[in-house]
Amino acid sequence: MFKTYIIYSSSKDRYYTGSTSVGVELRLTRHNEGWTRSTKSGIPWKVKYVKSFDSNIEALNFERFIKKQKNKGFIEKLIISQENEMLR
């Protein structure tokens, strides 16, 4: 299972969107341990959104779609939407 996820840093008031095949919890741990340069300064991060896909291509395409929006409001609507697996 492949997933697209959105994490949030309250210290930076910033969202980060990514995708993974190793699991969201492991990716969150890695972000919070400073493995990713672009998220290192925002530690601690919390998972706010998860959506599953059957293929890596689908997960990557959805990640790119979210990033192209460049809109915090769009991300916040996704977080409260019914498709967010964190709300189930």
C-alpha positions in Angstrom: 0.0 0.0 0.0 1.3 3.5 -0.9 0.3 6.6 0.9 0.3 10.3 0.4 0.5 12.2 3.7 0.5 15.7 5.1 2.3 16.6 8.3 2.2 19.8 10.3 4.8 21.7 12.3 3.2 24.0 14.9 6.6 25.6 15.6 6.8 26.8 11.9 3.0 26.9 11.2 3.9 24.9 8.1 2.6 21.9 6.2 4.7 19.3 4.4 3.3 16.9 1.8 5.0 13.6 1.0 4.4 10.0 -0.1 5.7 6.7 1.1 5.7 3.0 0.7 7.3 2.2 4.1 4.5 3.6 6.2 3.5 7.0 7.5 4.5 6.3 11.1 8.1 5.4 10.0 8.2 8.5 7.7 7.0 10.7 10.6 9.7 9.3 12.9 12.3 10.0 10.2 11.0 13.6 9.8 11.2 14.1 13.5 14.7 12.7 13.7 15.9 15.2 11.1 16.5 12.8 8.2 14.9 15.2 5.7 16.6 18.5 5.3 13.5 20.4 4.2 11.6 19.4 7.4 14.5 19.4 9.9 13.8 23.0 11.2 10.1 22.2 11.8 10.5 19.5 14.4 8.2 18.2 15.9 5.8 17.2 13.1 2.4 15.7 13.5 0.4 13.7 10.9 -2.7 15.5 9.7 -3.8 13.7 6.6 -3.3 10.3 5.0 -4.7 8.8 1.8 -3.9 5.3 0.4 -3.3 4.3 -3.2 -2.8 1.0 -5.0 0.4 2.2 -6.8 3.3 4.4 -6.1 2.6 6.4 -9.3 -0.9 7.3 -7.9 0.5 8.4 -4.6 3.3 10.5 -6.2 0.8 12.1 -8.6 -1.5 13.1 -5.8 1.5 14.4 -3.8 2.4 16.6 -6.8 -1.2 17.7 -7.3 -1.3 18.9 -3.6 2.1 20.7 -3.9 1.0 22.5 -7.2 -2.0 24.0 -5.4 0.4 26.2 -3.2 -2.5 27.0 -1.0 -2.8 26.5 2.7 -6.6 26.7 2.5 -6.7 23.8 0.0 -4.6 21.7 2.4 -6.7 22.5 5.4 -9.9 21.5 3.4 -8.2 18.2 2.6 -7.4 17.6 6.3 -11.1 18.0 7.3 -12.4 16.1 4.2 -14.1 12.6 4.3 -11.2 11.2 2.3 -8.8 11.8 5.1 -8.0 8.3 6.6 -6.9 9.9 9.8 -10.6 10.8 10.5 -11.9 7.2 10.0 
